[in-house]
Amino acid sequence: MAYTGGTEVQHNNKAYKAAWWTQGNDPETHSGPWQEWKFLDDCASDNVAPEISLTAPSDNASYTTGDNVSITANASDSDGTIDKVEFYVDGNLTATDSTQPYSTNWTAVSGDHTIYAIAYDNLQANTSSTRVNVSVSDAPNIPPNVSVSQPGSGTVEGNTITFTATASDDDGTVTKVEFFVDNKSVGVDTTAPYSIEWQAAAGDHQLFARATDNRNDSTDSTSVSFSVTANAAPTVTVDTPAGDIKQGDAVTFTASASDSDGDVSSVEFFVDSQSIGIDTSAPYSASWTATAGQHNLTATATDNHGAKGNSNSVSFTVAGDGGGSQEDCRPDGLYSTPDVNSQYCAIYDLDGREKMGGAKRRVIGYFTSWRTGNNGPAYLANQIPWEQLTHINYAFAHVDQNNRVSVGKDGPNNPATGMEWPNVPGAEMDPSFSYKGHFNLLNKFKKQHTHVKTLISVGGWAETGGYFDDNGDFVKSGGFYTMTTNADNSINHAGIDTFADSAVAFIRQYGFDGVDIDYEYATSMTDAGNPTDFPISNARRAGLNASYVVLMRVLREKLDAAGQADSTHYMLTVAAPSSGYLLRGMEVYESAKYLDYVNIMSYDLHGAWNQFVGPNAALYDNGEDAELLAWNAYGGPYENIGYLNTDWAYHYFRGSLPAGRINIGVPYYTRGWKEVQGGTNGLWGTAELPNQSECPDGTGTGDTNKCGYGAIGIDNLWHDKDANGNEMGAGSNPMWHAKNLEQGISGDYLEAYGLDPANNPDHQLKGTYTRHYNTTMVTPWLWNSEKKVYLSTEDLESINTKADYVIDKGLGGIMFWELAGDFDWDSQNNQYMMGSSMTRAIANKFANAAPYGNKRAEIDMPAEQVDIRVELRNFALGDSNYPITPELVIKNHTGSVIDGGSEFYFDYSTSAPGSMNDQSGAGLTVVVDGSNSAGNNIGGLENNFHRVKFTLPASQTIPDGGEWAIKIRYYLPTSMPSNWVIKTKGFEFAIKQEHPELPPGDLNSGDGCSALGVDPTDYNEYPDWPQTDWQGNPSHAGQGDRMRHNSAVYQANWWTKSTPGSDGSWEFVCSY
């Protein structure tokens, strides 16, 4: 029993007082000056203490773990009665007995133990027995017994089979029974009777069960064989809608369906991949209210065993109130291929928004070719969360030595077209395709998820300048660099044509919906991209931008021509850089107009290629970026705009594209450093490789830019190796592994990724990984203070915030690299593994979003266009391109002369400060400054555009076929200026280059002043000034005064004595 401090007791005819709370401590042996009991005195009472002896176990007895040990005692009291006997093991009270015979039972645990008993009489005098010592050793565990029952015969593919097993354990208990089909776990049961359900896959199979006991020993049952009969999928054909269909019509679609080995249970109809109805009995039909535009009709039949068959696709057109055309479906600003009736309405609605089966925003995942199971755990098409995605980019195809798109030679070892996974349920090949591998499975599942588009992604970091052959050796063929650009920096037109033709053939052969170009990078910045490519890429820097624009134009035109022939629209997209450094060398990204959309690689913004420790993919700048501070890239003309964040990159592209044609990128992987010094929990600290002579190629190029000390081992699960086979420190991990580190879990998969935790300390879990989060930048990270390791991560909090950002800004959606990095909790193995938590979070956010922004301009554009073409040219190369000072060229193809005094307006992105000017006397000024009022972009840029105006000098004209060039200057990159308006003779026009859909206007359509009701004779002719000086002499114009000059009327913006129309002090009114 327990005693509180101050309690007095009698023991062996002596009195003791408890010094503090105590239990199980004999007063006689624990009554020293610093012990639990204080001796008071010998008892003067006549009460005689009881007697007690321990009769079992005997001293030095031996037992085995789990034995049931009987502890017994004899107790008596000569002048009273025994109140109770307490039994102790190792000083811990284990039982109390108040009646004879005094005894208890104890389950033996391994180790050496001391056992005794204490008897209390009716006056609470007590006596301890002699102590006995016993030893307990582990005995060999008897493994459990298990047998599995033979499954019944006649099972058909798709049916549910119940597997059962019996299990027992002779010396313990069974804790679980796990069932295996073809050596792959299919389920676990923890309670008898043991059983699980399995959805039957066709073929011959082996079943066994594994029982595990309470001491973690396991036994496998004898395997039993069983067969599952293949279920033939039903067939279904939809009928082409008859007659002309108009908007609002009630349309009934019909289909015929049959099943060769069973019954059709239902037929579901889809218009543009969105379900419109299900019919469960023949004749199968569904009704639909027609909406204007071009549509695709399909149906899916399901049989009595759950197998599904997909119909043919039928295209049909619904006329709108005013008819409707392909042009109505063209996304705003998308280049229109001349002389081709591009089939925009096949995938876009009449508002130019992409049709995605009901989804409002894009969820785009990269699916990689190399996770086949041969070099680590597999990630196959059956693991993709198809319902949450709208697009899948297959990474990667490459440019072969003949400038063609390729995935290597066909054969059983080719992951794309030849490999099979016969023991993976769900990864069975679809026999209707002539190829196997990933491409077969992607198309198999795309049949079931018709809202998902697939694109072939060409290039990537590793294969931009070459490719890996069938032996895994890198071939330095030149890739994109030589395919597009000759050695003299001229455009390789033949190479581009060959590549584009092969791209069309490739997507037709393998069922892709488009091409995604991942060319890293067509920039003039020296030493940009993969260091392996530098000998080829650096020699071509001067020509890369021009050839890149031609590559995209030719691809767009050839894809459009193929789409017209195939009654569809083939997509062209890119993975674009997000760093202001790289984009400075890509001029104004003129090629954006050829793209259905841009996927911004808004990640890898910080990494171990240098020493500056920061976020992989911050949403916003916080004004403290250590790398930008080191380069003084906040101050002076940069006007405190930080350019290493997602928001800055979005605004860069927003300058030339509608928000809906832009998708931000999110990493499903980490970046990290070790031995971080300074910073706040690592953030904005530094981590330099101790020996800078050992820097990887392309890094450590100066005193300011040193190579970083990348995290390794368990902090670098997805590691690359250098040419010598050595691990390259990068802190690269899938997010599911980062979640395990955060929870202190050393996953059971480490060896599968080449780690050796048993022998290598770098591969062992050490220290605590504490999560931190910066709300300004929207970036989480893990900090291990013991190892000084910083890992920049992504998680549900940051993902949800970024999804909200996409919704709020009207962006098209989110792209992420890569599908295999997402996480879910694996309750069977008590660890995080590959899953879809972040992807589900994105899709759930987007489910209720409004349609994305489909217009580039935020102003009302003129109703007519004229053929004026705009070009920016003669950019300086690389680091010489600062400040950025290209020529802005106006080219006149209107058929008329552009008169002096004509005004030009355009927007440019707030990714650059609102300080653009010209050096050519055009009076270029920013008339609407979109800069943040705070003078920085902490927490994001507030506006999309700056508005600019410049004026053709009154003494100058631009003849038809002529051009006018001015030199402009700005300080941070911006994409192609947009939303052009020319104001001349009192009329405003858009330009055909941007708005070919508008009706053509005429610069000489009438007397501009007359149309505005302005009589030029009301105003003085320059230099007859309307205002006089103090002597009464005509000398100037005041604000609001109008004057005539060179057949035009101008109005003074403020006090001026400059020539009307010569600078910003004058506003053009009209011509006459």
N, C-alpha and C positions, 0 to 999 in steps of 0.2 A: 504494500500500500504506500501511498505518498504522504509526506508530512510537510507542513508549512513551518517557516521559521518561528522558533519559540515554543514549539510543541515539546512536552516532556513525556518520556516513556521509561518503562522499566524493562530491562533486558538482562537475563542471567543474574537477577537479584541486584542489579546496579541501576542507578538513575542517570538518564542522559537527556540533554536538551538540544533540539535541532537548531543549527546555526543559520540555515536557510532552507529553502524548499529542497527536499531530497526524497529519493525513492530507490529501494533495493540496496541500500548501503548499510551493512551491519554496524550498529553503534559501537560494538566492542572493537572492531578493527578500523573504524573511520572516526576516531575521537581525538585526533591530534589537534594542535593549536590552529591549523589552517584547514581542518577537515570539516565534514558535514555535521558531525555531532560533538557536543561538549559534555565531558564526564562531570556529573554533579556530586554523587556520593553513593556509598553502598546503601542499599535499601534496608531500613530497619524493620520493614514489614515482616510479618511471620509467614507471608505467602511464599511458597516454594515454586520456583520457575519450573515449567514443564520440561520433559525430556523428549528428544527426537533423534532418530537415526534414519539415514537414507538406505533403504534396502535394495533399490535398483535405480539406475544401472550400477554395475560394479566399477570400481576405480580402474582407469586405463582401458575401459572397454572400447571396442572398435565397431564402427558402423559404416554403411554406405549411404550416399546421398539418396534421400527419399525414403529411407527406412522409417517405420513407425516405432519410436522408442518409448517404452513404458517407464515412467518415473514414479516410484512408490516410496512411502515412508511410514514408519511406526512412530506414534506420538502418544504420550501419556502425561498425567498430572497427578502428583501424589496427594495434593490437598484441594483439588478442584476438578475442573473439566477442561477439555481441549475445545477452544472456540473455533480455531481454523488452522490450516496449514497452507503456507504459501510456497510455491515452487519457482525457482529462479534458474535461468540459463544465462550465463555470462553477465550476471547482475541484473538482468531484465526479468521482471515478473511475467511469467507465462501462464500461470493458472493458480486458482485458490480452491481448496476443497475443505468442506466443513463437516464431512461425515466419514467415518471409517468404512472401508480401508481408504487411506489417503493416497490419491494417485492422480496422474494426468498422462496424456500422450503428447509427444513432441515429434514433428517431422524433421528428420536429420538434414542439416545443410552442411556443405563441405567446410572443413576446418577443425581446429582444436577448440574445445568448449569446456567450461566449468559449470557444474550443476550442484545445487544445494537446496535445502528447504528450511523454513522457519515456522516453528509451532508457537501459537499464542494460546494462553489459558484464559479462563473466564475473567481474570483481573488484568488482562492484557500484558502480563509478564510473558516474555518470549525467549526462545532459545533457538540458535542456529545449529543445523546439523553439520557434520563433517563434510567438507567439499570433496567431490569426486571429479576426475578429469576423464573426458572421453574424446576420441578422435573420429572424424567422419571423412571418408574419402569418396571421390567420384567413382562410380561403378560404370562399366561399359553400358551405354544406352542400347536398348534393343529397338531397332528401327521399326516404324509402323508397318502394318500389312495393308495392301490395297489391291483391289481387282476392279476392272471396268467391265460393264455389261456390253454385250454385242448390240450395236444399233440394229433396228429393224430394217428389213429389205424393202425395196420399192420406193425409196425416197427420191423425189424429183427436185431438181435445182430450184432454189428459192423457198422451199419448204423450211419449216423450223423443226430441227431435231433436238430431242432432249437426251443428253448423255447422262448416265448414272454410274455411280461407283460405290462400293462398300469399303470401309477402312476402319482399322482398329489399331490399338497400341498396347502391347503387353505390359509395359512398365510406365505408362504415362497416358497422355491424351493426344488425340489428333487435333491439330489447330487449323488445318486447311487441306483441301484437295483441289489441285489445279489440273485442268483438262487440256490436252494438247492434240491438235489435228495437224498431221504432217510436220511435227516438231515445232509448231508455233502455238503459243498459249492462246486459248480461246475463251477462258473464263475460270473463275475461282469460286468455290463454295466453302464456307467456314463452319457449317453445321450439318449434322446428319439429318435425314438422308442426303447424300451429296449428289448434286445434279446441276447442270447448266443447260441453257438453250443455245443453239447455233443455227445460223441461217445457212442452209446447205448450198455448197458450191459443187458444180459438176465435176466428175472425175472419180478416180480410185484414191482412197484415203487410208491413212493409218491413225488410229486413236489409241492414246494411253492416258493414264491418270497418274499424278504424283501426289502422294500423301506426305505431309510434314507434321512431326510431333512437337510436343512442348519443349523439347531440347534441340529443336531445329534440325533433327535428322530427317531425311526423306527417303522414300522408296518409290520407284516407278513400277507401275503395273505392267503386265504383259500387254503388248500391243495387239489390237484386233483390227482387221481389215473390213472396210465397208465401201460401198459404191453409191454414187449419186448420179442418177440419170440426168443428162443434159436436157434442159427445157428450151425448146425452140421458141424464140420471141415471136409475138404476133406480127402480122403485116398490116399496114394501114396506108391507104391512099386518099388524099384529099382531092376534091373536085374543084376545078377552076371556076371561080364565080362568073356567072353569065351576065352579059349585058353591061351597059354603062351604069356605073355606080356614082351617085352624087352624095355630097356631104349631108348627113342626117338621115339617109335611107336606112331602113331596117333590112339587114342582109342575113340570109340563112345560109350557113356553110354546111356542106355535107361531106361525108367520108364513108368509105367501105373498109371493113377490117375483118380479119379471120385469124385463126390459130390452128396450126397443123396438128398439135398434140394436146389440145385442151380447149378452153373457152375464152372468149374475149370478155373481160369483166367491165371495161370502161374505155371510152375514147375521149381524150381531152383536146380541145382546140385552142390554138394560140395565134394571135395576131401580133406580129413584131415581138415574138418571144413572151408575150404577156397572155396568161390564161384568160379565155373569155367564156368558158363553159365546159361541162363534162356531161356526156351521155352514157348511160349504162346499158342501153338496149338498142339493137338495130331496128330501123335504119338510123345511123348515127348523125346527129346534127347539132348545131349551136347557132344562136342568134347574136347579132352584133349591130350596134348603131354606128354607121360609117362616119369616119373623120377624114378630112381632106389629106391627100398626100399619097405617096407610094408605100405599099405595105407588103408584108410577107405572111402567108398563111401556112401553118403546119399543124399536124396532129400527132398525138402520142397514144398508142393503144397499149393497154395493160391486160395480161392474161390472168388466169385463175391461180397461177403460181407466182405472180408478181413480176414476171418478165415484161419488159417494155420494148416496143418497137416504134420507130419514128417514121413519119411519112416523108414524102417529097415536099419540097418547098415551092409554093405557088406565089408569084408576084402579081399584084393587081394595083390599080390606081383609082383613087376616089377624087373626083373633081370637087374643088371648093366652090364657094359662092361666085368667085370670079374665075374659076377654071383651075388655077394652080399649075405649077411647072417645077422642073428640077431646080431651076434657079431660086425658087422660093425656099427650097430646103438647104441651099448652100449656106454654111456657117459664115457669119460676118467676117469679112477680111480674108477668107480662104481663096487662094489663087484659083482662077477659072481657066482651065486648059483650053487654048484656042481650038476651034473646029471639032470639039468633042462634046457630046451630050452627056456630061458626067452624071452618074446616077445617084445624086445626093440623097434623094428621097428614100433610097433603100435602107439607109441607116439614120437619116436625120428627119425631123418633123418639119412642118412648114414654118416654124420659128428658128430653124437652123440648130436645134438642140438634138443631141444624139439620143436615139431610141435604144433603151437598155432594159427592156422587159419590165418596165415600171419603176426602175431605179432612177433617182433624180441626180445622183452624183456618182462619179466613177470610183471604184475600188479595184486597183490594179496591182496584181502581185506578180513578181518575177519568180518563175519556176526554173530551177537550174538543172543542167543535164547530168552533172557528175554525182548526184546523190543516189546512186544505183544500188547501194548495199555492198559493193565490192571494196570500198575504201572508207568504211564507217556506216552508221545506220542509214537506211534508205529513206528517201522521201519521194514517193511516187504519186502519180496522178490521182489514185484513189484516196490519198490523204488530203487532197486540196479541199478547202471549204467552199465548194462550188456555189452554194446558195448565197454566200456573202460577197462573192466577187462579180465584177462586170467584165473584166479583161484579165487575160493571162499572157504575160510576155515570156516566151521560151528563150532561155539564155544558155548557150549562145550558138548561133551559126557564125561562120567566119568568111573572109574573102580569101579564096584559094589562089594558087599561083597563076591561074588563068583569069583572074579578076571576076570569078563567079561566086555566088553564094553557095556554101557547102557546109555539110556536117560530117564530112569524111566519107570513106568508102562504106558501102553497104556490107553487112555481115552480122553474124550472131553476137559480136562484141560491140556493135555500134549502139550506144544508148538511145539515140534518136530513132533509128529505123530498124534495128535488128535484135536488140536484147529482149529477153522474156523473163518473167518472174513467176514460174509455175506454182510455187508454194505459197504465194501471197494472195489470200482471198480478196477479190475485187480487182486484182491486177491481171485478170485473164484477158487475152488478146481478143479483139473483135475481128472475126474472120472475114468481114466484108471489106476490109482494107488490104491492100497489096503489101503493106509494110507493117513492121512490128514496132517494138520499142516505145519510147515516150510518145511519139507522134500518134501511134495507134491508140494509146490510152487517152490522150488528150481529145482526140476526135470521138472516141467511144463515149466519154463522159459529156462532151459537148452536145451529143445527140440528146442526152437526158437533161441538159441545162442549156437550152437554146438561147437564153439571154446573154450568155457569156461569149465574148469574142476572144480569139487567140491571135497573137502577133508573133512573128519570128524576129527575135532581137539579134542583130548582127554586130559583132565586134566585142565590146567589153574591154576592160582594162588590160587583160592579158593578151587579147587577140585583135587589138586595133592595128598593130604594125606587123602582124604575122599570124601564124596559127600553129596549133599542136597537131602533128600528124598522127597516124593510127598507132604508132609506137609510143606516143606520148612525148616525142621530142619536138622542141620548138623550131619552126621553120621561119627564118627572118626574111620573109618574102616582100615585106613592105606594106602589105595589107591595104588599108584605106589610103595611106600616104601615097604609095606609088600608083594605085588604081586611079586616083583622082588628079595627081600632080606629077608632071614630068620633072626630070632632074634639073631642067633650066627654069623651073617654077611656072611653066606654062600649063594650061589645063589639058589633062589627058582625056580628051573627048571620047576616044575609042574605048578606053578602059571603063569610063563611066557608062557608056552605052551598053557594053557587055554586061557589066554588073547589074544595071537596071533591068535588062532583058532577062537575066537569070533570076532576079528577084521575083519578077512576075511569074516565071515558070515554076519557081520553087513554091510559092504560096498556092498556086493552082494545083500542084502535085500533092501537097501535103495538107490541104484544107485550112490554111491560115487566112485570117481576115485582113491582114495587112503586114507591113514591115516597120520595125522599130530600129532606128539607127543609133547605135551606141559607140560613136566615134570619139575616142578620148585622146587628143583633142585637136580640132582644127583651129588652133590659135597661133598667133605670131609670137607668143611669149616663149623665149628660149627655155629649154629643159622642162617643158610642160608635158605631162603624160607619163607613160611608162619609160623608165630609164633604158630599158632594153631597146626601145625604138629610137633613141636620140640620134644615132648616126644617120638614120634615114630622115627622121622628122625635122631635126634642126636645120638640115640643108635645104628644106622645102618651106620654111616658115613664111617666106615672102609670098608664096603662091597658094597657101592652104585656104585662106578665106574665100578667094575667088572661086577656087575649084569646089569648095564645099557648097556654095550657093548653086553652082551648076549641077552638082550631084543631086541636090534636093529638087531642083526644077525638073530635071530629066526623070527622076523617080516619080514625081507627082504626075507628070504628063503621061508616062507609060502606064502607071497604075490606073489613071483615069481612062485611058484608051482601053485597057483590059477590062475595067469595070463596065464600060459601055457594052463591050462584047458579051460580058457575062451577066448583065442585068444586075449589077451590084456596085457598091462603092468600096474600093479597097483603101484601107487606112495607111497613112504615112505619119509616123511619130518619131520623136527623138528622146534620148536621155541627155538632157542639157546640163552643163555645169552651173553651179550656183555662186561660185566665188567671184568677187569683183576683180580679183587678180587675173583669173583665166578669161573672164568676159571682156576685160580691157583689150585683150589681144584678138577678140572675135568681132571687132568693129561694131556694127549695130545689129548683128544677128539677122541680117536681111532675109535669110532662108525661112524665118518663122512663118511667112505668109504661105508657104507650100505645105504646112503641116496641119493635120487635123487637130493635133494638140501637142503641147510640150510637157514632158515629164521632167520636172526640175530635180536634179540630184542634190537636194538640199540637205546633204549629209557629207561626211568627210570634210567638214569645215575646220576641224582641228584633229590632229593625229600625230603619231610618234615620228612622222617625217621631220618634225622640228621639236624644239624643247618646250613650246608654250602649251601648258596644260589647260584645256578648255573643252567646251561641249562639242560633241559630234554633230549635233543638229539643233542648235538653239532656234526657237521660233523668233525671238527678238534680240536686239542688242541691248546691253545694259550700261554702255559707256565705259566698261572696265576691261575690254578684251586685251589681254596681255600682248598678243601678237600685234594688234593694231597700234597699241601704245608704243611698242618697241620700234615700230617703223614710223612713228609720228603720223599715222594715217587717220587720225581724228582731226588734227588741227588745221589751221590755215584755210585754204580754199576747199578742203573737204567738208567744212562746216559741220563737224562732229557727227557725220553720218557713218555708222559702223556697217560694213558690208559683208560680214561673215555670219549671216543668219538667214533664215527662211523668208522672213517678211521682206527683207531687202531684195532677195532674188525674185520673189513674186512680183514686186513692183517694177523691177527691171523689165520683165517680160510683159507686164501689164501695159507698158508704154506702147506696145504695138499689137497686142492681142486682146480680145475680150477675155474676161475673167474665166469664162467657161471653157476656154481652150488652153487653160493652164492647170496642171496638177502638181501639187507639192509632193516632195519625196520624204519618206520616213524610214529610218534604218531599223531593221529588226536584229541589229547586232550592236556590239559595243566597240569603243575605241578606248585605249588606256595606256598609262605609263606606270613605271615603278620608280622607287627612290625619289619621289616628288619632294621638292623643297619649297617651302613658303606656300602662299595662297591661303585660302580659307577652306579647311577640310580638303585640300588639294586643288580646289578651283582657282585658276589663274596663277598657280605656282609654276615652277619650271622643273624639268627633268632632262638633263643632258646625258647622252651616252658618255661614260667616263673616259673612254679612249676614242676621241673624235677621228682618229686615223682608221677606225673600223666602221665608219658610217656606211650604210648601204648606198649603192649607186644612186646618184641623183639627189642626195641629201647632204646636209652639213656643208653648204656652199659658201659660208662666210661667217664673220664674227657675230653678226646679229642672228643669222639663221643657222643654228647648230642642229645636228640631228638629235632626236629624242631618245630617251631610254624606255623603249616600249616594253610593256608588261609581257611576261612569258609564262610558260607552264600552265598551271591550273587557271591562270588569268588570261590565257590565250588559246582557248580550246580550238577555235577555227583558225589555226595558224597556217601561214604559208612557209615555204622553205626556199632558201636561196639556191644558187646554182650548185653549191657544194653540199646541199642537203641539210643545211643548218636552219633551225627555227628562226624566223624573223619576228622579233618582238613588236607587237602591235596592240596587245590587249583586245584582240578580236574574239568575240564570243557570241553565240546565239543568245537571244534574250532568255530562253528557258534555262540555260546554264547560269546566266547572271542572277536569275531568281533563286536558283539553288545556292549560289554563293551568299546572296543576301540572307537566306534562311539558315546558313551554316550547314548545308547538306553537301556531302561529297558524293556525287552521283555515281551510279554503278556502270556508267558508260565511258569512263575516262580512258580505259585501255583501248576501247574501240576507236578512239581518236588519236591513238599513238602515245598516250601518256603512261607513265610507269610510277603510280603513287606508292608502290611498295618499296621502291629503291631510290627514287629521285625526290629530294625534299622540295624542289620547285613545283612538283606535281601534287603536293599534299595540301590539304585544307589547313590554313594557319590564320590565326587572328580573326577579327570580326569585320564583316563588310557592312558598314552602316549606310543606309540610304539617306541622301540629302536631296533637297529640291529647291531650285531658284524660281520663284513665281514670276519675276520680271522676264527672265529669258525663256521660261517654260522648259526647264531641263532638269531631269533627275540624274544622280550619279551615286556610285558606291565608293566609299572611302574606307580603306583598311589602314588604320593608323599604325599598326604594328609593322606592316610591310611597306608603308608609304605608297600604296597602290591606289590609283584613281581610275575608275572605269566609268565612262560616260554611257548612260543607259537610256532606254525608253521604257515606259510602262503605261498602265491604264490611265493614270492621272494626266500624263503629258499627251497621250494619244487622244483622249477625250477633248482636251483643250484645243489641240490642233484640228480635230474634226469640227469643233465649234468655229474655229477661225475660218476654215474652208466654207462653212455654211454662211457665216456672216459676210465674208468678202465676195460671195457668189462664185467661188472657184469651181472648176470642173470636178475635182476630187482629190484623192490621195493615191500615190503610187508608193509601193514599199519594196525594199530589197531585204530579205527574200522570204518566201513562204515558209521555208524550213526553220526560220528563226523565231517564229511565234511560239507561244507557250500555252500549256494547260497543266493542271495538277494531275499527276498520275497517282491515284489513291492506292493502287495495288502495290506500287513500288515506293510510295512515300517520297516522291520527288517530282520536280517539274520536268516535262519533256515536250517534244514538238507538239504544237496544238494550234489553236486559232483564237485565243482570247482577245488579242488586240484587233484582229480582223473583224471579229464579231462586234466589238465595241464601235469600230468605224461604221460598219454597215448599219448598226442600230441607230447611231446618230443620224446617218444620212436618210434613214427610212422616212422620216417626217420632214425632210428639208424641202424648201421651195426650189423650183427649177433654177439651174445655174444661170449666171449672167451671160447673155448672148450678144451683147452689143459692145463694141469697142469704145465708141464715142460717148461722152457724157454731156455733149452739147447737141442741139438740133442741127443736123447737117443740111446743106442746101438740097434742093429738089432735083438739080441737074448737075451733070459732070462735064468737064472738058478734058481733053487728052493732054494734060500736062504731067510730065514724069519727073520724079524726084530721085536723086541718087546722092549718096555720100561716098566720097572716094578720097584716095591719096592719104590714107591713114599712115602715120609713122608706125614702124614695126616695134613690137615688144616693149621693152622698158623705155624706148624713145618716145612712146606714145603717151607723153605726159608733159603739159596738159594735153588733152585730146583735141587735135586741131585739124579735122578733115575739111575738105571742100564740100559744101552743100551745093548741088547742081540742080537748076531748074531747066528742064528740056521742054521746048514748045513743039507739040505735034497737033495743035488745035486747028490748023488751016488758016489762022489769023495771026496778026501781030499782037503781042502783049505790050500794051502801052506803058510808057513811063508813068510812075505814080501808082501803078497797081500794087496792091498789098497782099502779102502772103501770111497766112497764119498756120501754125501747127502746134501739136502737143508733144511734149517729151516727158519721160518718166521722172518721178520724184526720187528714183534711185540716184540721180545726180542732183547737186545743189541747184537752186533757182538762180544761177548767176551766168547762164549762157549768154555769150555776146558774139559779135562778129568783128572781123578785122578788115572789112572791105567797103566800108562806107554805106552799108545797107540799113544802118540804124536798127539792127536786130536787138530787140529788147524783150524781156519777160513781162508780159502784160498781166498775167495772173500767176502769182507765185504760190505754188502748192506746198512750200516748205512747212515743217512743223513750227508752231509758234514758240515752242521751247528752245528751238535752235539745235536740236539733236533728234535722233530717232529712237531714243530709249523707249521701249514698249511698243514700237512700231511706227511706220510712216502713216500720217493721217489722211493724205490725199494721194490720188493716182497720178495727176498730171500737173505740169507747168504749161501755161499757154504763152506762145511766142508770136511776135509780129515783126516782119521786116518789109521794106518797101523798095521797089524798083525805082532807082533815081529818075526824076522827071525828065532828065535829058537823055534817057536811055530807053531803048525798046528791045524786045526779044522777037526776032522774026520767026515765022513758021519754019521749023527745022533747026532753029538755033538754040543756044543754051546760054545760061548766065550762071556763073559760079561765084560763090562767096566763101570766104574762109571763116569758120566758126570755131569757138573755143568753149570747152567745158571740162570738168575735173574728175568726174566719176562716170563709169560706163552707163549708157542708156541704150535701149534697143531702138529700132528704126522709128524716127518721128512719125506721128500719125495724125489722123483727123485734119487733113489739109483742107484749107479753104483759100481760094483766090477771090479777092474783091477788086473789081474793075468796072469802071463806067457805071457805078451804082448798082451793079449786080454781084451776087456771090455764087460761086460754083465749087462743088467738090471736084476731086480729080479722078479720072477714069482708073488710074492705077490702083486706087483703093475701092472705088465704087463702080465697077463695070455694069452693075445692074441698073443704075440710074439712067434716065434718058439723057441723051447728049444735049448740051447747051451750046450757045453761040456767043462768043465774046463780042460780036458786033450785032447782037440781037435788037439793038435799038439805042436811042439817045438816052444814056443813063440819067443825065440830069432831068430831062423831060419826064422820064418815068417816075422820078422821085418828086416831081413838082418843084424842082429847083431852077430858077432863072439865073444863069450866069451873069447876065448884065446887071444884076443887082449888086455885084461885088467888084472891087477895084482889081485892075490887072497889075500883077507884080511888075515893077517895084513901086507901084503907087500905093504906099503904105496907108492903111486906114487911121493910124494913130500918129500923133506928132510929138516932137520933143519939146523941151521947155521954150525953144525959140519959135515953135509953131511949124517946124519943118517935118514933113512926113518921114517917119524913122522906123516904125515897128508895127507889129500886130499884137493885140492883147488877147487874152483867153476868150475863145468863142468867136473871134473875128474870122471872116471868110475872105479868101482872095482867089483870083483866077491866075493860072499859070500853065502853059503848054496844054491848052484845051481841057483843063481839069479845074475843079473847084476843091480847095482845101480849107480846113478849119483849124485854127490855132488851138493847141492844147494848153498853152500857157504863154506868157510874154515871150516874143521871139522876133528876131530880125534875120533869121536864116531863110534861104530860098524855100518857098513852099514845096513840100514833098521831098525835101532833101534829108530830113532827119526826123527824129521822134517828136519834135515839137509841133508837127503838123499831122492831121488826120485827113486822109483822102475822103472826099464826099462823093464826087461823081465826075464823069467825063462828058464832054459835049462836042 
